[in-house]
Amino acid sequence: MEHGFNIDALIDLLAVRVAKEVCARLPQAGGAAAVKPRLMTIEQGGHYCGRSKKAMEHLVADKELPVVKIGRRIFLDARDLDRWIDSNKELPDHWT
């Protein structure tokens, strides 16, 4: 400690203030950043795409969407959903 200045105390105080600021800016998910799952159930995939569960089941049955099978359970890959969304984009006629 030189001239009443304690660098360790300053570093500790700074660390506490930075930690509080980081926690305040994180989404309210138990204090941790929200994690987007890569695999989703059919119902979750429907929410993600703005479609009903039944509509998603039809897309899967018509083989418009690939699935991930784990045992007897079926999941949708978020990247496949993103590709499906991108492949179905088009500009409305009145925009062109």
MOPAC internal coordinates of N, CA, C and O (Angstrom, degrees):
PM7 1SCF
backbone

  N    0.0000 0     0.00 0     0.00 0    0    0    0
  C    1.4444 1     0.00 0     0.00 0    1    0    0
  C    1.5175 1   107.32 1     0.00 0    2    1    0
  O    1.2310 1   120.70 1   -59.74 1    3    2    1
  N    1.3138 1   116.27 1   120.26 1    3    2    1
  C    1.4542 1   122.27 1  -177.07 1    5    3    2
  C    1.5221 1   108.59 1  -113.24 1    6    5    3
  O    1.2310 1   119.62 1   -57.67 1    7    6    5
  N    1.3277 1   118.33 1   122.33 1    7    6    5
  C    1.4571 1   124.51 1   179.30 1    9    7    6
  C    1.5294 1   112.08 1    55.47 1   10    9    7
  O    1.2310 1   119.91 1  -141.23 1   11   10    9
  N    1.3535 1   117.77 1    38.77 1   11   10    9
  C    1.4607 1   121.11 1   177.38 1   13   11   10
  C    1.5243 1   113.90 1    76.23 1   14   13   11
  O    1.2310 1   119.74 1  -169.21 1   15   14   13
  N    1.3203 1   118.11 1    10.79 1   15   14   13
  C    1.4624 1   122.66 1  -178.21 1   17   15   14
  C    1.5171 1   108.79 1  -104.32 1   18   17   15
  O    1.2310 1   119.98 1   -60.52 1   19   18   17
  N    1.3327 1   117.64 1   119.48 1   19   18   17
  C    1.4566 1   122.36 1  -178.43 1   21   19   18
  C    1.5257 1   108.45 1  -108.97 1   22   21   19
  O    1.2310 1   120.52 1   -77.26 1   23   22   21
  N    1.3195 1   116.62 1   102.74 1   23   22   21
  C    1.4631 1   122.00 1  -177.05 1   25   23   22
  C    1.5298 1   111.71 1   -63.83 1   26   25   23
  O    1.2310 1   120.05 1   143.44 1   27   26   25
  N    1.3430 1   117.50 1   -36.56 1   27   26   25
  C    1.4629 1   120.62 1   179.95 1   29   27   26
  C    1.5293 1   110.97 1   -65.00 1   30   29   27
  O    1.2310 1   120.15 1   138.83 1   31   30   29
  N    1.3021 1   117.32 1   -41.17 1   31   30   29
  C    1.4662 1   120.95 1   178.00 1   33   31   30
  C    1.5225 1   110.07 1   -65.23 1   34   33   31
  O    1.2310 1   120.18 1   140.32 1   35   34   33
  N    1.3266 1   117.26 1   -39.68 1   35   34   33
  C    1.4614 1   121.37 1   178.38 1   37   35   34
  C    1.5253 1   110.81 1   -63.72 1   38   37   35
  O    1.2310 1   120.22 1   136.72 1   39   38   37
  N    1.3223 1   117.19 1   -43.28 1   39   38   37
  C    1.4685 1   121.57 1   179.08 1   41   39   38
  C    1.5256 1   110.08 1   -63.80 1   42   41   39
  O    1.2310 1   120.31 1   136.36 1   43   42   41
  N    1.3371 1   117.02 1   -43.64 1   43   42   41
  C    1.4641 1   120.29 1   178.35 1   45   43   42
  C    1.5242 1   111.32 1   -61.40 1   46   45   43
  O    1.2310 1   120.22 1   135.46 1   47   46   45
  N    1.3193 1   117.19 1   -44.54 1   47   46   45
  C    1.4570 1   121.56 1   179.21 1   49   47   46
  C    1.5230 1   110.98 1   -62.67 1   50   49   47
  O    1.2310 1   120.86 1   136.36 1   51   50   49
  N    1.3226 1   115.96 1   -43.64 1   51   50   49
  C    1.4595 1   121.06 1   178.35 1   53   51   50
  C    1.5323 1   110.88 1   -62.59 1   54   53   51
  O    1.2310 1   120.08 1   138.23 1   55   54   53
  N    1.3387 1   117.45 1   -41.77 1   55   54   53
  C    1.4639 1   121.32 1   179.77 1   57   55   54
  C    1.5279 1   110.61 1   -62.60 1   58   57   55
  O    1.2310 1   119.93 1   138.15 1   59   58   57
  N    1.3132 1   117.73 1   -41.85 1   59   58   57
  C    1.4595 1   121.34 1   179.21 1   61   59   58
  C    1.5206 1   110.53 1   -64.22 1   62   61   59
  O    1.2310 1   120.02 1   136.95 1   63   62   61
  N    1.3202 1   117.56 1   -43.05 1   63   62   61
  C    1.4680 1   120.69 1  -178.88 1   65   63   62
  C    1.5211 1   111.08 1   -67.73 1   66   65   63
  O    1.2310 1   119.88 1   141.17 1   67   66   65
  N    1.3295 1   117.84 1   -38.83 1   67   66   65
  C    1.4692 1   120.73 1   177.98 1   69   67   66
  C    1.5264 1   109.64 1   -65.79 1   70   69   67
  O    1.2310 1   119.95 1   136.85 1   71   70   69
  N    1.3237 1   117.70 1   -43.15 1   71   70   69
  C    1.4641 1   121.12 1   179.47 1   73   71   70
  C    1.5281 1   110.95 1   -60.84 1   74   73   71
  O    1.2310 1   120.09 1   137.12 1   75   74   73
  N    1.3304 1   117.44 1   -42.88 1   75   74   73
  C    1.4641 1   120.63 1   178.05 1   77   75   74
  C    1.5218 1   111.23 1   -62.61 1   78   77   75
  O    1.2310 1   120.37 1   138.88 1   79   78   77
  N    1.3201 1   116.90 1   -41.12 1   79   78   77
  C    1.4705 1   120.92 1  -179.83 1   81   79   78
  C    1.5264 1   110.86 1   -66.13 1   82   81   79
  O    1.2310 1   120.26 1   137.60 1   83   82   81
  N    1.3195 1   117.12 1   -42.40 1   83   82   81
  C    1.4672 1   121.04 1   178.98 1   85   83   82
  C    1.5257 1   110.03 1   -63.02 1   86   85   83
  O    1.2310 1   119.97 1   133.94 1   87   86   85
  N    1.3195 1   117.66 1   -46.06 1   87   86   85
  C    1.4691 1   121.25 1   179.52 1   89   87   86
  C    1.5226 1   111.11 1   -62.16 1   90   89   87
  O    1.2310 1   120.16 1   142.72 1   91   90   89
  N    1.3067 1   117.29 1   -37.28 1   91   90   89
  C    1.4655 1   120.42 1  -179.63 1   93   91   90
  C    1.5233 1   111.78 1   -66.80 1   94   93   91
  O    1.2310 1   120.46 1   151.93 1   95   94   93
  N    1.3231 1   116.72 1   -28.07 1   95   94   93
  C    1.4669 1   120.38 1  -177.94 1   97   95   94
  C    1.5186 1   114.06 1   -90.59 1   98   97   95
  O    1.2310 1   119.43 1   168.21 1   99   98   97
  N    1.3285 1   118.70 1   -11.79 1   99   98   97
  C    1.4572 1   121.74 1   179.50 1  101   99   98
  C    1.5205 1   110.22 1   -76.19 1  102  101   99
  O    1.2310 1   120.24 1   -30.31 1  103  102  101
  N    1.3545 1   117.15 1   149.69 1  103  102  101
  C    1.4638 1   119.62 1   175.32 1  105  103  102
  C    1.5226 1   109.98 1   -58.00 1  106  105  103
  O    1.2310 1   120.93 1   -29.61 1  107  106  105
  N    1.2877 1   115.83 1   150.39 1  107  106  105
  C    1.4631 1   120.53 1  -178.70 1  109  107  106
  C    1.5244 1   109.91 1   -77.84 1  110  109  107
  O    1.2310 1   120.47 1  -103.91 1  111  110  109
  N    1.3023 1   116.71 1    76.09 1  111  110  109
  C    1.4682 1   122.47 1   177.85 1  113  111  110
  C    1.5233 1   107.40 1  -128.35 1  114  113  111
  O    1.2310 1   121.30 1  -120.26 1  115  114  113
  N    1.3265 1   115.11 1    59.74 1  115  114  113
  C    1.4575 1   118.79 1  -179.09 1  117  115  114
  C    1.5080 1   112.04 1    72.84 1  118  117  115
  O    1.2310 1   120.03 1  -158.83 1  119  118  117
  N    1.3207 1   117.54 1    21.17 1  119  118  117
  C    1.4550 1   120.49 1   178.71 1  121  119  118
  C    1.5171 1   113.49 1    86.45 1  122  121  119
  O    1.2310 1   119.84 1  -178.63 1  123  122  121
  N    1.3074 1   117.92 1     1.37 1  123  122  121
  C    1.4626 1   120.66 1  -179.59 1  125  123  122
  C    1.5244 1   109.08 1  -118.01 1  126  125  123
  O    1.2310 1   121.18 1   -25.02 1  127  126  125
  N    1.3124 1   115.35 1   154.98 1  127  126  125
  C    1.4654 1   120.06 1   178.50 1  129  127  126
  C    1.5252 1   109.34 1   -65.40 1  130  129  127
  O    1.2310 1   120.60 1   -40.27 1  131  130  129
  N    1.3135 1   116.45 1   139.73 1  131  130  129
  C    1.4558 1   120.96 1   179.10 1  133  131  130
  C    1.5227 1   109.91 1   -66.61 1  134  133  131
  O    1.2310 1   120.90 1   -40.83 1  135  134  133
  N    1.3080 1   115.88 1   139.17 1  135  134  133
  C    1.4587 1   121.98 1   179.62 1  137  135  134
  C    1.5186 1   108.16 1  -108.74 1  138  137  135
  O    1.2310 1   120.59 1   -52.25 1  139  138  137
  N    1.3184 1   116.49 1   127.75 1  139  138  137
  C    1.4588 1   120.96 1   177.66 1  141  139  138
  C    1.5276 1   107.63 1   -85.17 1  142  141  139
  O    1.2310 1   120.38 1   -60.06 1  143  142  141
  N    1.3366 1   116.89 1   119.94 1  143  142  141
  C    1.4573 1   118.50 1   179.94 1  145  143  142
  C    1.5275 1   110.90 1   -69.27 1  146  145  143
  O    1.2310 1   120.81 1   -34.92 1  147  146  145
  N    1.3099 1   116.05 1   145.08 1  147  146  145
  C    1.4595 1   119.48 1   177.42 1  149  147  146
  C    1.5281 1   110.57 1   -81.17 1  150  149  147
  O    1.2310 1   120.09 1   139.73 1  151  150  149
  N    1.3231 1   117.44 1   -40.27 1  151  150  149
  C    1.4613 1   121.34 1   178.58 1  153  151  150
  C    1.5188 1   109.62 1   -98.74 1  154  153  151
  O    1.2310 1   121.44 1   -42.44 1  155  154  153
  N    1.3306 1   114.84 1   137.56 1  155  154  153
  C    1.4630 1   121.00 1  -179.05 1  157  155  154
  C    1.5133 1   109.54 1  -131.42 1  158  157  155
  O    1.2310 1   121.47 1   -26.55 1  159  158  157
  N    1.3193 1   114.80 1   153.45 1  159  158  157
  C    1.4587 1   119.29 1   171.75 1  161  159  158
  C    1.5311 1   107.77 1   -71.11 1  162  161  159
  O    1.2310 1   120.64 1   -10.36 1  163  162  161
  N    1.3162 1   116.39 1   169.64 1  163  162  161
  C    1.4641 1   120.54 1   177.53 1  165  163  162
  C    1.5303 1   109.74 1   -57.94 1  166  165  163
  O    1.2310 1   120.83 1   136.89 1  167  166  165
  N    1.3309 1   116.02 1   -43.11 1  167  166  165
  C    1.4681 1   120.42 1  -179.03 1  169  167  166
  C    1.5353 1   111.16 1   -65.27 1  170  169  167
  O    1.2310 1   120.31 1   136.21 1  171  170  169
  N    1.3300 1   117.02 1   -43.79 1  171  170  169
  C    1.4630 1   120.06 1   177.82 1  173  171  170
  C    1.5255 1   110.75 1   -63.49 1  174  173  171
  O    1.2310 1   120.66 1   140.25 1  175  174  173
  N    1.3337 1   116.34 1   -39.75 1  175  174  173
  C    1.4597 1   120.34 1   177.24 1  177  175  174
  C    1.5146 1   111.43 1   -61.62 1  178  177  175
  O    1.2310 1   120.65 1   143.08 1  179  178  177
  N    1.3311 1   116.37 1   -36.92 1  179  178  177
  C    1.4592 1   120.73 1   176.51 1  181  179  178
  C    1.5183 1   111.67 1   -63.47 1  182  181  179
  O    1.2310 1   120.40 1   136.24 1  183  182  181
  N    1.3219 1   116.85 1   -43.76 1  183  182  181
  C    1.4696 1   120.43 1   177.07 1  185  183  182
  C    1.5290 1   109.99 1   -61.40 1  186  185  183
  O    1.2310 1   121.14 1   137.57 1  187  186  185
  N    1.3234 1   115.43 1   -42.43 1  187  186  185
  C    1.4638 1   121.47 1  -178.96 1  189  187  186
  C    1.5308 1   111.28 1   -60.87 1  190  189  187
  O    1.2310 1   120.89 1   140.64 1  191  190  189
  N    1.3397 1   115.91 1   -39.36 1  191  190  189
  C    1.4657 1   121.20 1  -176.66 1  193  191  190
  C    1.5278 1   113.47 1   -94.92 1  194  193  191
  O    1.2310 1   120.36 1   175.38 1  195  194  193
  N    1.3129 1   116.91 1    -4.62 1  195  194  193
  C    1.4633 1   119.13 1  -177.43 1  197  195  194
  C    1.5223 1   112.65 1    74.26 1  198  197  195
  O    1.2310 1   120.70 1  -150.18 1  199  198  197
  N    1.3212 1   116.27 1    29.82 1  199  198  197
  C    1.4701 1   121.58 1  -179.71 1  201  199  198
  C    1.5182 1   109.04 1  -121.88 1  202  201  199
  O    1.2310 1   120.67 1   -18.20 1  203  202  201
  N    1.3094 1   116.33 1   161.80 1  203  202  201
  C    1.4627 1   120.55 1   177.86 1  205  203  202
  C    1.5287 1   109.76 1   -77.51 1  206  205  203
  O    1.2310 1   121.42 1   -17.09 1  207  206  205
  N    1.3129 1   114.88 1   162.91 1  207  206  205
  C    1.4638 1   120.03 1   176.32 1  209  207  206
  C    1.5257 1   109.68 1   -59.71 1  210  209  207
  O    1.2310 1   120.49 1   137.20 1  211  210  209
  N    1.3230 1   116.68 1   -42.80 1  211  210  209
  C    1.4649 1   121.66 1  -179.78 1  213  211  210
  C    1.5338 1   110.72 1   -61.60 1  214  213  211
  O    1.2310 1   120.20 1   137.77 1  215  214  213
  N    1.3299 1   117.22 1   -42.23 1  215  214  213
  C    1.4677 1   120.57 1   179.03 1  217  215  214
  C    1.5267 1   110.50 1   -63.20 1  218  217  215
  O    1.2310 1   120.41 1   140.87 1  219  218  217
  N    1.3255 1   116.83 1   -39.13 1  219  218  217
  C    1.4602 1   120.20 1   178.79 1  221  219  218
  C    1.5290 1   110.74 1   -67.40 1  222  221  219
  O    1.2310 1   120.60 1   141.86 1  223  222  221
  N    1.3293 1   116.46 1   -38.14 1  223  222  221
  C    1.4605 1   120.08 1   177.30 1  225  223  222
  C    1.5234 1   110.78 1   -62.10 1  226  225  223
  O    1.2310 1   120.32 1   141.98 1  227  226  225
  N    1.3237 1   117.00 1   -38.02 1  227  226  225
  C    1.4670 1   120.75 1   177.26 1  229  227  226
  C    1.5293 1   110.77 1   -65.81 1  230  229  227
  O    1.2310 1   120.17 1   138.23 1  231  230  229
  N    1.3266 1   117.29 1   -41.77 1  231  230  229
  C    1.4725 1   120.38 1   178.42 1  233  231  230
  C    1.5251 1   110.86 1   -62.07 1  234  233  231
  O    1.2310 1   120.54 1   140.70 1  235  234  233
  N    1.3175 1   116.58 1   -39.30 1  235  234  233
  C    1.4624 1   120.67 1   178.36 1  237  235  234
  C    1.5287 1   109.79 1   -68.61 1  238  237  235
  O    1.2310 1   120.06 1   133.82 1  239  238  237
  N    1.3410 1   117.49 1   -46.18 1  239  238  237
  C    1.4668 1   121.41 1  -179.19 1  241  239  238
  C    1.5279 1   111.59 1   -62.18 1  242  241  239
  O    1.2310 1   120.62 1   144.55 1  243  242  241
  N    1.3413 1   116.43 1   -35.45 1  243  242  241
  C    1.4630 1   121.30 1   178.76 1  245  243  242
  C    1.5339 1   112.35 1   -83.17 1  246  245  243
  O    1.2310 1   120.83 1  -175.55 1  247  246  245
  N    1.3320 1   116.01 1     4.45 1  247  246  245
  C    1.4704 1   123.30 1   179.29 1  249  247  246
  C    1.5299 1   113.01 1    59.64 1  250  249  247
  O    1.2310 1   120.87 1  -149.51 1  251  250  249
  N    1.3322 1   115.94 1    30.49 1  251  250  249
  C    1.4612 1   120.24 1   173.99 1  253  251  250
  C    1.5242 1   110.74 1   -83.07 1  254  253  251
  O    1.2310 1   120.71 1   160.21 1  255  254  253
  N    1.3168 1   116.25 1   -19.79 1  255  254  253
  C    1.4583 1   121.86 1   177.78 1  257  255  254
  C    1.5228 1   109.35 1  -126.99 1  258  257  255
  O    1.2310 1   119.91 1   -48.86 1  259  258  257
  N    1.3331 1   117.78 1   131.14 1  259  258  257
  C    1.4656 1   119.35 1   174.43 1  261  259  258
  C    1.5290 1   109.73 1   -74.95 1  262  261  259
  O    1.2310 1   120.83 1   -24.10 1  263  262  261
  N    1.3082 1   116.03 1   155.90 1  263  262  261
  C    1.4563 1   120.74 1   179.04 1  265  263  262
  C    1.5237 1   110.10 1  -124.40 1  266  265  263
  O    1.2310 1   121.58 1   -18.93 1  267  266  265
  N    1.3258 1   114.59 1   161.07 1  267  266  265
  C    1.4549 1   122.54 1   173.03 1  269  267  266
  C    1.5235 1   105.49 1  -112.44 1  270  269  267
  O    1.2310 1   120.71 1   -59.28 1  271  270  269
  N    1.3344 1   116.25 1   120.72 1  271  270  269
  C    1.4573 1   120.29 1   179.77 1  273  271  270
  C    1.5195 1   108.81 1  -102.91 1  274  273  271
  O    1.2310 1   121.66 1   -53.49 1  275  274  273
  N    1.3181 1   114.43 1   126.51 1  275  274  273
  C    1.4637 1   121.05 1   175.02 1  277  275  274
  C    1.5215 1   105.35 1  -125.06 1  278  277  275
  O    1.2310 1   121.63 1   -76.71 1  279  278  277
  N    1.3143 1   114.48 1   103.29 1  279  278  277
  C    1.4636 1   118.94 1  -172.13 1  281  279  278
  C    1.5250 1   107.94 1    66.51 1  282  281  279
  O    1.2310 1   121.07 1    53.94 1  283  282  281
  N    1.3211 1   115.56 1  -126.06 1  283  282  281
  C    1.4676 1   120.19 1   178.13 1  285  283  282
  C    1.5179 1   111.90 1   -96.47 1  286  285  283
  O    1.2310 1   120.36 1   177.73 1  287  286  285
  N    1.3118 1   116.91 1    -2.27 1  287  286  285
  C    1.4613 1   120.26 1  -177.47 1  289  287  286
  C    1.5233 1   110.50 1   -88.42 1  290  289  287
  O    1.2310 1   121.00 1   -33.89 1  291  290  289
  N    1.3228 1   115.69 1   146.11 1  291  290  289
  C    1.4658 1   122.10 1  -179.32 1  293  291  290
  C    1.5210 1   108.81 1  -116.94 1  294  293  291
  O    1.2310 1   121.24 1   -47.23 1  295  294  293
  N    1.3298 1   115.22 1   132.77 1  295  294  293
  C    1.4496 1   121.42 1   179.06 1  297  295  294
  C    1.5185 1   109.73 1  -127.77 1  298  297  295
  O    1.2310 1   121.18 1   -21.63 1  299  298  297
  N    1.3161 1   115.34 1   158.37 1  299  298  297
  C    1.4577 1   122.37 1   173.71 1  301  299  298
  C    1.5215 1   108.25 1  -110.57 1  302  301  299
  O    1.2310 1   120.79 1   -41.18 1  303  302  301
  N    1.3202 1   116.09 1   138.82 1  303  302  301
  C    1.4592 1   122.48 1   178.65 1  305  303  302
  C    1.5309 1   108.12 1   -87.34 1  306  305  303
  O    1.2310 1   120.31 1   -51.64 1  307  306  305
  N    1.3173 1   117.01 1   128.36 1  307  306  305
  C    1.4701 1   121.58 1  -178.80 1  309  307  306
  C    1.5279 1   111.20 1   -56.13 1  310  309  307
  O    1.2310 1   120.07 1   144.72 1  311  310  309
  N    1.3390 1   117.47 1   -35.28 1  311  310  309
  C    1.4690 1   119.21 1   179.81 1  313  311  310
  C    1.5304 1   111.66 1   -67.66 1  314  313  311
  O    1.2310 1   120.53 1   143.86 1  315  314  313
  N    1.3381 1   116.59 1   -36.14 1  315  314  313
  C    1.4693 1   119.59 1   175.97 1  317  315  314
  C    1.5206 1   110.51 1   -66.27 1  318  317  315
  O    1.2310 1   120.42 1   141.00 1  319  318  317
  N    1.3309 1   116.79 1   -39.00 1  319  318  317
  C    1.4706 1   120.00 1   177.88 1  321  319  318
  C    1.5197 1   110.58 1   -64.55 1  322  321  319
  O    1.2310 1   120.37 1   139.30 1  323  322  321
  N    1.3335 1   116.90 1   -40.70 1  323  322  321
  C    1.4636 1   120.13 1   177.87 1  325  323  322
  C    1.5312 1   110.93 1   -62.57 1  326  325  323
  O    1.2310 1   120.53 1   137.90 1  327  326  325
  N    1.3434 1   116.60 1   -42.10 1  327  326  325
  C    1.4748 1   119.98 1   178.24 1  329  327  326
  C    1.5266 1   110.87 1   -64.72 1  330  329  327
  O    1.2310 1   120.30 1   139.55 1  331  330  329
  N    1.3390 1   117.03 1   -40.45 1  331  330  329
  C    1.4581 1   121.25 1   179.04 1  333  331  330
  C    1.5284 1   109.96 1   -62.92 1  334  333  331
  O    1.2310 1   120.36 1   136.43 1  335  334  333
  N    1.3205 1   116.92 1   -43.57 1  335  334  333
  C    1.4675 1   121.22 1   178.06 1  337  335  334
  C    1.5219 1   109.75 1   -61.31 1  338  337  335
  O    1.2310 1   120.37 1   131.92 1  339  338  337
  N    1.3351 1   116.90 1   -48.08 1  339  338  337
  C    1.4722 1   120.51 1  -179.39 1  341  339  338
  C    1.5257 1   111.84 1   -61.99 1  342  341  339
  O    1.2310 1   120.35 1   141.62 1  343  342  341
  N    1.3271 1   116.94 1   -38.38 1  343  342  341
  C    1.4670 1   119.44 1  -177.81 1  345  343  342
  C    1.5290 1   112.24 1   -72.00 1  346  345  343
  O    1.2310 1   120.18 1   163.69 1  347  346  345
  N    1.3154 1   117.25 1   -16.31 1  347  346  345
  C    1.4615 1   121.04 1   179.85 1  349  347  346
  C    1.5202 1   113.21 1  -102.37 1  350  349  347
  O    1.2310 1   120.62 1  -169.77 1  351  350  349
  N    1.3081 1   116.42 1    10.23 1  351  350  349
  C    1.4577 1   119.29 1   178.35 1  353  351  350
  C    1.5193 1   110.42 1   -79.74 1  354  353  351
  O    1.2310 1   120.95 1   -40.22 1  355  354  353
  N    1.3111 1   115.80 1   139.78 1  355  354  353
  C    1.4645 1   121.55 1   172.33 1  357  355  354
  C    1.5168 1   107.93 1  -156.53 1  358  357  355
  O    1.2310 1   120.87 1   -25.71 1  359  358  357
  N    1.2956 1   115.94 1   154.29 1  359  358  357
  C    1.4597 1   120.91 1   177.81 1  361  359  358
  C    1.5196 1   109.45 1   -84.22 1  362  361  359
  O    1.2310 1   120.07 1   -46.31 1  363  362  361
  N    1.3253 1   117.48 1   133.69 1  363  362  361
  C    1.4705 1   119.26 1   174.52 1  365  363  362
  C    1.5255 1   109.91 1   -61.62 1  366  365  363
  O    1.2310 1   120.82 1   -29.37 1  367  366  365
  N    1.3221 1   116.04 1   150.63 1  367  366  365
  C    1.4548 1   121.14 1  -178.09 1  369  367  366
  C    1.5245 1   113.29 1   -55.01 1  370  369  367
  O    1.2310 1   120.01 1   142.93 1  371  370  369
  N    1.3091 1   117.58 1   -37.07 1  371  370  369
  C    1.4641 1   119.92 1  -177.04 1  373  371  370
  C    1.5292 1   112.76 1   -75.24 1  374  373  371
  O    1.2310 1   119.38 1   174.97 1  375  374  373
  N    1.3628 1   118.79 1    -5.03 1  375  374  373
  C    1.4695 1   121.88 1   177.02 1  377  375  374
  C    1.5123 1   111.86 1   -90.95 1  378  377  375
  O    1.2310 1   120.24 1   161.64 1  379  378  377
  N    1.3182 1   117.15 1   -18.36 1  379  378  377
  C    1.4657 1   119.41 1  -174.63 1  381  379  378
  C    1.5035 1   111.66 1   -92.84 1  382  381  379
  O    1.2310 1   120.10 1   180.00 1  383  382  381

